[in-house]
């Protein structure tokens, strides 16, 4: 069907103001959510650096004693401290924040399980509530940054493929087959 006449839209000053107000209202919750997420990320990063990673990596007497009671060896203290430090740095990196929060949630879930089962009868057993609270905070941050995690995963899938020609179709190449250059 052909268009027989030219149609034009008339935009009045009132319509522009209304559209601008609607755009501001639509953006406001996202801006508030983003601000709250960044505030939480900064607070958690500061805690994980100064309250968790540094004492583990510098060999604080309390941390050495706690990991000694776990019984896995002091290598676990260094591993967890390094993971917490990397997670804290990731929380402050815009494109890694969601993934870092998910990783820290996993670390805190493991710490909660260890505190509840292995250390339940010791003075460190009361840390189960702290680690559970930190795990919940990290899960909320990861949930808030879920679109970021999806975009990062899509970018890894898109750009993580090896270079070179791809075989046509959905079949696997036959080793030594025609055109592979592996024939004697």
N, C-alpha and C positions, 0 to 999 in steps of 0.2 A: 504494500500500500504506500503510495507516494504522499509526501507531505505537501499540501497545497498552499500553505501560507506560513510565513515566518511568525513564530511565537516568541515573545520576549517576557521575561519576568520583571515585575516592578518590585524593587526593594525599597521600602520606605525607611526613614530613620527609626521609626518605632520598631520595625521588624529587625533592624540591625541590633538595637539595644536589647531586644528580647532574646535574640540568638546569642549575643555576648553573655547575657546573664545565665542562660541555659548552659553555655560552655563553661562558665566559671563554676556553676553549681556541680556540673558533672566532673570537673577536675578537682574540686575541693576535697572530696573524700580520698581520692588517690594521693593527693599531696599530703594530707594528714597521715594517711597510712604509711606512705614512704618516709615521712619525718619520724613517725613512731618506730618504724623498723630500723632506721639508721640510729636512732637513740639507743634502742635495745642492742643493736650490733656493737656500738661503741662501748656500752657498759659491759657487755659480755666479753668483748675482746680485752678490755682492761682487766677484768677479773681473771680471765684465762691466762693472760701474760703474767700479771703480778701475783695473783693468788694461787695459781695452779702450776704453770709451766716453770717459772723461775725457781720456786722451791724444789721442784723435782730435779731440774737440771743442775742446780748448784749443790745438791746433796744436803739439803736441810735435814737435821737430825730426826725430826718428826717424820719426814717422808721416807728416809732410809729405814726407820723403825716400822712404819706402816707397810712398806713393800716387803720388808723382811718377814712380817707376820703373814703376808699373803703366801709366801713360799715359792714364788715363781722365779725369784732371783732379781738382782738389781737392774738387769738389762730391761726388765719391764718398766721400771721407773723412768729410764731414759727414753724408751719407746713412747710411753704415754705422755711424757713431758714434751717430746718433740712433736707428737701429734697435736697436743693442745696448743703449742706455739704456732704450728702451721695453720691450725684452725683459726686462731686469733688473727693471724695475718690475713687469712682468707676472708674473715668477716669484714675486714676493712678494705678489701679489694672489690670494687663494684660488681664485676662480672663473675666473681667466685663466691660471693657472699652466701647464696643459697646452698651451694654445694658444701661450703665450709660449715654452715649451720647443720646440715644433714650429717656430716662426718662427726662433728662435735656431739650431736645427739646420740650417735652410735657409741662414741667413747663414754659418754655419761650413762648410757644404758648399761654398758659393761661394768662401769664403776658402781652403779646401783646394785647390780646383781652380786658383785664381789662384796660390797659392804653388807648386803643383806644375808649372804650365805657364809662366806669365809670369815668376815670380821665381825659378825653379829655379837659375839661375846666379849669383844675387846672395847677399848675406849674409842676406837675408830668406827665402831658399828653405828654410832649415832649420825655419821655422815650420810647415811642412806637418804635422809630427807633432803639434805643439801644437793646431793647428786641427782635425786629425782626431780627437784625443782629446776636445776640447771638443764636436765634432759628435756623437761617440758618447755622451758624457754627456747631451747634450741630447735625443738620440733615446731613451735609456733613461728619462729623466724624462718625455718625452712619452708613451712607452709605459706608464709607470706611472700616468699621469694620463689614459689613454685614455677611461675612463668619463666623466671630467669634460669632455673634448672633445666626446664624443657628446651629453652633456646640454646643453652650451652650444649645439651645432649644432641640437638639437631645439628649444631655447628660441628661437633666432633664427628658425627656420622657423615656429614656432608664433606668435610675437608680431611677426614682421617683415612680416606681410601688411598691405597697405593696408586701411584701414577702409572700410566701405561695404557695400552689398548685393552678394551674389555671384549670378551667373546660375545658374539651376537647370540641372542636367545638366552635361555635359562639353563643351559647344559654346562657340565664341567668339561674343561679341555682334557683331551686324552693325551697322556704323556707319550712322546715319541710319535704322535699322530701327524697328519699332513699339515705342513706350514709351521710346525713348532721349531724346526731347526735342529731337532735332537735325533734325526735319523742317521744311521751309519753310512 
